[in-house]
Amino acid sequence: MAKHFISNKDESVRMFTSDWMDFFSRVDYKVPLFIFVPVILYYLYQSVFVMHIGMLYIVLLIVLGLLVWTFTEYNLHRFVFHWMPPGKLGKQIHFMFHGVHHDYPRDSKRLVMVPAVSIPLALLFYFSFKLILGPVFVAPFFVGFVIGYLMYDMTHYALHHANFKSKFWLELKQHHMIHHYQDPDNGFGVSNMFWDMVYRTTFKRNKSSVEVSSAELESVE
Protein backbone atom coordinates (compact mmCIF):
# COMPACT_ATOMS: atom_id res chain seq x y z
CA MET A 1 0.00 0.00 0.00
CA ALA A 2 1.37 3.43 -0.95
CA LYS A 3 2.30 5.60 1.99
CA HIS A 4 0.45 8.90 2.01
CA PHE A 5 1.62 12.09 3.67
CA ILE A 6 0.82 12.07 7.38
CA SER A 7 1.77 14.80 9.84
CA ASN A 8 2.32 13.76 13.46
CA LYS A 9 2.31 17.36 14.68
CA ASP A 10 -0.62 19.27 16.10
CA GLU A 11 -0.72 21.55 13.07
CA SER A 12 -3.51 22.80 10.87
CA VAL A 13 -3.44 23.26 7.10
CA ARG A 14 -5.44 26.00 5.45
CA MET A 15 -8.43 24.65 3.49
CA PHE A 16 -10.08 27.81 2.15
CA THR A 17 -8.74 31.03 0.66
CA SER A 18 -11.51 32.90 2.47
CA ASP A 19 -10.43 33.79 6.02
CA TRP A 20 -13.88 33.40 7.54
CA MET A 21 -14.54 30.06 5.83
CA ASP A 22 -11.18 28.75 6.97
CA PHE A 23 -11.87 29.99 10.51
CA PHE A 24 -15.13 28.04 10.66
CA SER A 25 -13.42 24.88 9.37
CA ARG A 26 -11.79 24.56 12.80
CA VAL A 27 -13.49 23.96 16.13
CA ASP A 28 -12.45 23.38 19.72
CA TYR A 29 -13.37 19.92 20.94
CA LYS A 30 -15.59 21.36 23.71
CA VAL A 31 -17.91 23.20 21.31
CA PRO A 32 -20.17 20.17 20.58
CA LEU A 33 -20.78 19.88 24.33
CA PHE A 34 -21.97 23.49 24.54
CA ILE A 35 -24.29 22.96 21.56
CA PHE A 36 -25.72 19.50 22.21
CA VAL A 37 -25.82 19.03 26.01
CA PRO A 38 -28.68 21.61 26.13
CA VAL A 39 -30.40 19.60 23.37
CA ILE A 40 -30.15 16.46 25.52
CA LEU A 41 -31.51 18.27 28.59
CA TYR A 42 -34.35 19.81 26.56
CA TYR A 43 -35.57 16.50 25.16
CA LEU A 44 -35.20 14.80 28.54
CA TYR A 45 -37.43 17.51 29.99
CA GLN A 46 -39.89 17.05 27.13
CA SER A 47 -39.92 13.28 27.65
CA VAL A 48 -40.61 13.42 31.39
CA PHE A 49 -42.63 16.59 32.02
CA VAL A 50 -44.37 17.30 28.71
CA MET A 51 -44.84 13.94 26.98
CA HIS A 52 -45.16 12.07 30.32
CA ILE A 53 -43.49 8.98 28.90
CA GLY A 54 -42.95 6.16 31.40
CA MET A 55 -39.43 5.88 32.79
CA LEU A 56 -38.94 2.36 31.43
CA TYR A 57 -39.83 3.52 27.91
CA ILE A 58 -37.52 6.50 28.26
CA VAL A 59 -34.58 4.30 29.25
CA LEU A 60 -35.27 1.76 26.50
CA LEU A 61 -35.59 4.46 23.83
CA ILE A 62 -32.40 6.19 25.01
CA VAL A 63 -30.53 2.88 24.77
CA LEU A 64 -32.04 2.26 21.33
CA GLY A 65 -31.00 5.74 20.19
CA LEU A 66 -27.48 5.11 21.44
CA LEU A 67 -27.30 1.80 19.55
CA VAL A 68 -28.62 3.42 16.36
CA TRP A 69 -25.93 6.08 16.70
CA THR A 70 -23.17 3.42 16.77
CA PHE A 71 -24.56 1.99 13.53
CA THR A 72 -24.80 5.51 12.05
CA GLU A 73 -21.25 6.35 13.15
CA TYR A 74 -19.82 3.29 11.41
CA ASN A 75 -21.71 3.83 8.18
CA LEU A 76 -21.05 7.58 8.02
CA HIS A 77 -17.35 6.96 8.49
CA ARG A 78 -17.12 4.09 6.02
CA PHE A 79 -19.50 5.07 3.24
CA VAL A 80 -19.64 8.89 3.46
CA PHE A 81 -16.37 10.14 4.95
CA HIS A 82 -14.28 7.62 3.00
CA TRP A 83 -16.19 8.02 -0.25
CA MET A 84 -13.99 9.45 -2.99
CA PRO A 85 -16.08 11.28 -5.61
CA PRO A 86 -14.60 11.18 -9.14
CA GLY A 87 -12.36 13.84 -10.59
CA LYS A 88 -10.27 16.66 -9.18
CA LEU A 89 -13.29 18.30 -7.56
CA GLY A 90 -14.14 14.99 -5.91
CA LYS A 91 -10.67 14.80 -4.38
CA GLN A 92 -11.03 18.34 -3.05
CA ILE A 93 -14.43 17.55 -1.52
CA HIS A 94 -13.06 14.37 0.08
CA PHE A 95 -10.09 16.27 1.48
CA MET A 96 -12.34 18.92 3.05
CA PHE A 97 -14.67 16.36 4.63
CA HIS A 98 -12.21 13.73 5.84
CA GLY A 99 -8.97 13.53 3.89
CA VAL A 100 -7.55 16.45 5.85
CA HIS A 101 -7.98 14.45 9.04
CA HIS A 102 -6.03 11.51 7.62
CA ASP A 103 -3.23 13.81 6.49
CA TYR A 104 -3.21 15.78 9.77
CA PRO A 105 -4.57 13.34 12.38
CA ARG A 106 -3.10 15.31 15.28
CA ASP A 107 -4.78 18.59 14.31
CA SER A 108 -6.65 19.29 17.55
CA LYS A 109 -9.01 21.75 15.83
CA ARG A 110 -10.29 19.23 13.30
CA LEU A 111 -11.10 16.21 15.44
CA VAL A 112 -14.78 16.89 16.12
CA MET A 113 -17.51 17.89 13.69
CA VAL A 114 -17.78 21.60 13.00
CA PRO A 115 -21.24 23.06 13.80
CA ALA A 116 -21.77 23.83 10.11
CA VAL A 117 -21.90 20.05 9.58
CA SER A 118 -23.16 18.67 12.90
CA ILE A 119 -26.21 20.96 13.24
CA PRO A 120 -27.68 20.29 9.75
CA LEU A 121 -27.02 16.57 10.23
CA ALA A 122 -28.72 16.63 13.63
CA LEU A 123 -31.79 18.33 12.12
CA LEU A 124 -31.88 15.84 9.25
CA PHE A 125 -31.70 12.87 11.62
CA TYR A 126 -34.21 14.35 14.07
CA PHE A 127 -36.93 14.93 11.47
CA SER A 128 -36.23 11.54 9.87
CA PHE A 129 -36.62 9.80 13.24
CA LYS A 130 -39.73 11.87 13.97
CA LEU A 131 -41.37 10.53 10.80
CA ILE A 132 -40.61 6.97 11.94
CA LEU A 133 -41.25 7.19 15.70
CA GLY A 134 -43.77 10.02 15.92
CA PRO A 135 -43.59 13.29 17.89
CA VAL A 136 -43.62 11.62 21.33
CA PHE A 137 -41.15 8.73 21.27
CA VAL A 138 -38.65 10.64 19.14
CA ALA A 139 -37.71 12.79 22.17
CA PRO A 140 -36.03 10.13 24.35
CA PHE A 141 -34.73 8.30 21.29
CA PHE A 142 -33.01 11.48 20.10
CA VAL A 143 -31.51 11.93 23.57
CA GLY A 144 -29.75 8.58 23.20
CA PHE A 145 -28.72 9.35 19.64
CA VAL A 146 -27.15 12.69 20.61
CA ILE A 147 -25.44 11.16 23.65
CA GLY A 148 -23.91 8.63 21.25
CA TYR A 149 -22.75 11.41 18.96
CA LEU A 150 -21.09 13.31 21.82
CA MET A 151 -19.42 10.10 23.01
CA TYR A 152 -18.08 9.65 19.47
CA ASP A 153 -16.72 13.20 19.23
CA MET A 154 -15.12 13.17 22.70
CA THR A 155 -13.71 9.66 22.16
CA HIS A 156 -12.25 10.66 18.80
CA TYR A 157 -10.47 13.64 20.33
CA ALA A 158 -9.19 11.52 23.22
CA LEU A 159 -7.89 8.76 20.93
CA HIS A 160 -5.62 11.30 19.27
CA HIS A 161 -4.57 13.32 22.31
CA ALA A 162 -5.06 11.41 25.57
CA ASN A 163 -2.70 8.96 27.26
CA PHE A 164 -4.62 5.88 28.33
CA LYS A 165 -3.76 3.22 30.89
CA SER A 166 -6.72 0.84 30.79
CA LYS A 167 -6.75 -2.11 28.41
CA PHE A 168 -10.09 -1.15 26.82
CA TRP A 169 -8.99 2.36 25.84
CA LEU A 170 -5.55 1.22 24.69
CA GLU A 171 -7.12 -1.39 22.40
CA LEU A 172 -9.60 1.17 21.04
CA LYS A 173 -6.78 3.64 20.45
CA GLN A 174 -4.66 1.05 18.67
CA HIS A 175 -7.67 0.12 16.54
CA HIS A 176 -8.03 3.72 15.42
CA MET A 177 -4.30 4.27 14.91
CA ILE A 178 -4.06 1.22 12.63
CA HIS A 179 -6.92 2.71 10.61
CA HIS A 180 -4.92 5.92 10.28
CA TYR A 181 -1.40 4.63 9.79
CA GLN A 182 -1.75 1.22 8.15
CA ASP A 183 -5.16 0.26 6.82
CA PRO A 184 -7.68 3.07 6.14
CA ASP A 185 -9.93 0.58 4.32
CA ASN A 186 -10.81 -1.16 7.58
CA GLY A 187 -11.48 -0.22 11.20
CA PHE A 188 -14.24 2.36 10.74
CA GLY A 189 -15.60 2.22 14.28
CA VAL A 190 -14.30 5.04 16.46
CA SER A 191 -16.20 4.91 19.75
CA ASN A 192 -16.53 1.11 19.52
CA MET A 193 -15.41 -1.84 17.41
CA PHE A 194 -18.74 -3.73 17.35
CA TRP A 195 -19.84 -2.93 13.80
CA ASP A 196 -16.36 -3.64 12.44
CA MET A 197 -16.80 -7.17 13.77
CA VAL A 198 -20.31 -7.40 12.29
CA TYR A 199 -19.20 -6.11 8.85
CA ARG A 200 -15.89 -8.00 9.05
CA THR A 201 -13.80 -4.86 8.64
CA THR A 202 -11.50 -5.62 11.54
CA PHE A 203 -7.77 -5.79 10.83
CA LYS A 204 -5.87 -8.90 9.82
CA ARG A 205 -3.38 -8.99 12.65
CA ASN A 206 0.08 -10.49 12.46
CA LYS A 207 3.21 -10.06 14.52
CA SER A 208 4.79 -7.41 12.29
CA SER A 209 1.61 -5.33 12.02
CA VAL A 210 1.17 -5.33 15.80
CA GLU A 211 4.78 -4.21 16.26
CA VAL A 212 4.45 -1.41 13.72
CA SER A 213 1.12 -0.24 15.09
CA SER A 214 2.56 -0.17 18.60
CA ALA A 215 5.40 2.06 17.43
CA GLU A 216 2.98 4.36 15.67
CA LEU A 217 0.78 4.36 18.75
CA GLU A 218 3.70 5.62 20.82
CA SER A 219 4.59 8.25 18.20
CA VAL A 220 1.24 10.02 18.55
CA GLU A 221 1.22 10.19 22.35
HELIX and SHEET records of a PDB file:
HELIX    1   1 ASP A   19  PHE A   23  1                                   5    
HELIX    2   2 VAL A   31  TYR A   45  1                                  15    
HELIX    3   3 GLN A   46  VAL A   50  3                                   5    
HELIX    4   4 MET A   55  ASN A   75  1                                  21    
HELIX    5   5 LEU A   76  PHE A   81  3                                   6    
HELIX    6   6 GLY A   87  HIS A   94  1                                   8    
HELIX    7   7 PHE A   95  GLY A   99  3                                   5    
HELIX    8   8 VAL A  100  ASP A  103  1                                   4    
HELIX    9   9 PRO A  115  HIS A  161  1                                  47    
HELIX   10  10 LYS A  167  TYR A  181  1                                  15    
HELIX   11  11 PHE A  194  TYR A  199  1                                   6    
HELIX   12  12 LYS A  207  SER A  219  1                                  13    
END                                                                             
